Amino acid sequence: MHSFPSDTNVRLSAAQLSKLAEYVALCDSLCKVPKRASMVHSLIEAYSLLDQMKIVKPKVASMEEMASFHTDAYLQHLQKVSEEGDDDHPESVEYGLGYDCPATEGIFDYAAAVGGATITAAQCLLDGKCKVAINWPGGWHHAKKDEASGFCYLNDAVLGILRLRQKFDRILYIDLDLHHGDGVEDAFSFTSKVMTVSLHKFSPGFFPGTGDVTDVGLGKGRYYSVNVPIQDGIQDEKYYQICETVLKEVYAAFNPDAVVLQLGADTIAGDPMCSFNMTPEGVGKCLKYVLQWQLATLILGGGGYNLANTARCWTYLTGVILGRTLSSEIPDHEFFTEYGPDYVLEITPSCRPDRNEPQRIQEILNSIKGELSTPSQPCWFRGRLMASWSFQRGL
């Protein structure tokens, strides 16, 4: 979609809208989610939410900024194949390019734009221009420092965190995408300054195959990675109970100065991944829980391959951030026909069974509690842990 810090009562000029349109058009070029950015932006605009936010022109990330995480060799190769549109370069396999990350013409420009938008949003938080900054086309959390992965060519989430670290000492990264945020976790697995929390599907053969509850970080970063493996069919109430339980204890223990929240929409019912059975309202409750901390918060998108439902979800969440209740009826706009046959904002869960057994969920949460309270943790970390993690609401 676009990058903008959340603000209220700020009218958009024609020039600002033009700059926003340029970014949206470039994001539309990603072959895995064609036109998704335009659909998201158009629906947000149709609900008259844009005039309640300040739109900031996203800068394009420089080579130096991208190299704060990615290797020079990877960036140079990505730029080369992007200029040539060469999807069969013999070295591309080494850099993860091909199959799920094809080296299409212009892909480097796309990656630099999205990375730059997330950096721009982070800078707005650093400068105190807003409390919440959003880049819905961002959140590409799988890319490694020298490798594209899982539709992700550049790890903009990592770049955003690195920018936030220029001011904020402790950053909490929360990943609510269907897939494990492996690229972000790997990037910060050796540090105690960035804590990563990921709720995701974990099942044999499911990408990326990492993120078991026993994956807790390494070296100085040991126990600063929290993974919550979840099975198919989970719905809003149980998901929120898990999310709230984990985040309450992580927040009390880690005491973050800023938050990066990835809200991939591939958890939503109707997504082609056919895994979780969530609705935007359920994700919205998790978002509200994070926002009540009143910390500088960077919001990113991520997965979401049912384009209409992704637009529904991120529009609803934008309304949550702004404190707006949105009409059920989809307003008339450019992509109106994509929302048939019901033409409403709400998404109805399917009838698929929930494969998450209460006993297993409790075991996972108890394991996480044990990891956070390990004697090897610094005293300030151990001493702030709270009481029981058992559920009181009927899991």
C-alpha positions, 0 to 999 in steps of 0.5 A, spaced: 500 500 500 503 505 502 508 508 508 504 513 512 505 515 520 498 515 523 496 522 525 489 525 526 485 531 522 491 532 517 488 533 510 492 531 504 494 535 498 494 533 491 502 533 491 502 528 497 497 523 493 501 523 487 507 521 491 503 516 494 500 513 488 507 512 485 509 508 491 503 504 490 504 503 483 511 500 484 508 495 489 503 493 485 509 490 480 510 484 485 508 478 481 506 474 487 501 479 489 499 483 483 495 490 484 494 488 492 497 495 494 492 498 489 486 494 492 488 496 499 490 503 498 483 504 494 479 501 500 482 505 505 481 511 501 474 509 500 473 509 507 475 516 508 481 514 512 487 517 508 484 524 510 485 522 518 493 521 517 499 524 515 502 521 508 509 521 508 513 520 501 517 514 502 524 515 500 528 509 496 533 505 500 540 507 498 545 501 497 548 503 504 542 503 508 540 496 505 547 494 506 546 495 514 543 488 513 544 485 507 551 483 504 554 487 498 554 481 494 547 479 494 545 487 493 549 487 487 547 481 484 539 483 485 541 489 482 544 486 476 539 481 474 533 486 476 536 490 470 537 485 465 530 481 467 535 475 467 531 469 471 536 464 469 542 467 471 547 461 474 549 465 480 541 466 482 540 460 485 546 461 490 542 467 492 535 464 493 533 467 486 528 463 482 521 459 483 518 463 489 523 469 488 523 470 481 528 475 478 524 479 474 525 486 471 525 491 476 525 487 482 531 491 485 527 497 484 521 494 488 525 492 494 529 498 495 522 502 495 519 498 500 525 498 504 526 505 504 518 506 506 519 502 512 526 506 514 522 512 512 516 510 517 521 508 522 525 515 522 518 518 523 518 515 529 525 517 531 523 524 530 517 524 534 512 526 528 507 520 530 506 514 535 504 509 530 507 509 523 504 504 517 507 501 511 502 496 509 506 493 503 512 492 508 513 486 512 517 481 508 520 477 514 523 471 510 529 475 507 536 473 509 542 477 509 545 474 503 539 470 500 531 472 498 526 467 501 519 466 501 517 472 496 521 476 500 527 480 496 529 485 502 528 484 509 525 491 510 523 489 517 530 488 519 532 495 516 526 498 520 528 495 527 536 497 525 533 504 524 529 504 530 535 502 534 539 509 533 534 512 538 530 506 542 535 501 546 530 495 546 526 493 540 520 488 541 518 485 534 512 481 534 510 477 528 503 475 527 503 472 520 501 465 518 509 464 517 515 464 522 518 470 521 525 467 521 529 472 517 528 477 523 529 472 528 535 470 525 538 477 524 537 478 531 538 471 534 545 473 538 543 480 541 539 481 547 537 488 544 531 486 540 526 481 542 522 477 537 516 474 538 512 470 533 506 466 532 505 462 526 503 455 523 508 450 525 507 443 521 511 438 517 513 440 510 510 447 512 515 453 510 520 455 512 520 449 517 523 453 523 520 456 529 519 451 534 518 453 541 525 450 543 528 455 538 530 461 543 536 465 540 543 464 541 549 467 545 547 473 548 540 473 545 539 466 548 531 466 550 530 473 547 527 469 541 520 467 543 516 462 538 509 460 539 507 454 534 500 453 532 496 448 528 491 449 523 484 452 524 485 456 530 480 462 530 479 469 534 478 467 541 483 462 542 488 466 538 487 472 542 488 468 548 495 465 546 497 472 544 495 476 550 498 471 555 505 471 551 505 478 550 503 480 557 509 476 560 514 478 554 512 486 555 513 485 563 520 482 562 523 485 556 520 492 558 521 495 550 522 502 548 519 501 541 515 495 537 515 493 530 508 489 529 508 485 523 500 483 521 501 478 515 493 477 513 495 470 510 492 468 517 485 470 515 479 465 513 479 464 505 486 465 504 489 460 499 494 458 504 488 454 507 491 454 514 488 459 520 481 461 520 481 468 523 478 474 522 480 482 522 476 483 528 481 477 532 487 480 529 484 487 531 484 485 538 491 483 538 493 490 535 489 494 540 493 490 546 499 492 543 497 499 542 495 500 549 502 500 551 503 507 548 510 506 545 512 508 538 510 502 534 511 501 527 506 497 523 508 492 517 504 488 512 506 481 510 503 475 507 496 475 504 494 472 498 486 473 498 487 480 495 480 482 497 480 479 504 487 482 505 484 489 503 479 488 508 483 486 513 488 492 513 483 497 512 479 494 518 486 495 522 487 502 519 480 503 522 482 500 529 489 504 529 485 511 528 479 509 533 474 509 527 468 504 527 467 502 519 461 501 516 459 494 514 458 496 507 464 496 502 464 503 499 463 504 491 470 505 489 475 502 483 475 495 486 468 494 488 466 488 484 472 484 487 468 484 494 462 480 491 458 477 492 456 480 499 460 486 498 461 487 506 467 488 510 466 482 515 469 476 513 466 469 516 470 464 518 470 457 515 467 450 518 474 447 518 476 444 525 481 447 530 487 442 530 490 446 537 489 441 543 488 445 549 493 441 553 498 442 547 497 449 547 498 449 555 505 445 554 507 451 549 506 456 554 509 453 560 515 452 556 515 459 554 515 461 561 520 456 563 525 459 558 523 467 560 525 465 567 531 461 566 536 462 571 541 464 565 537 471 564 539 477 567 536 479 574 532 485 571 529 480 566 528 474 571 525 478 576 519 481 572 516 475 570 508 474 573 504 469 575 501 463 572 500 462 565 494 457 565 488 459 561 482 462 565 477 462 559 476 455 557 481 453 552 
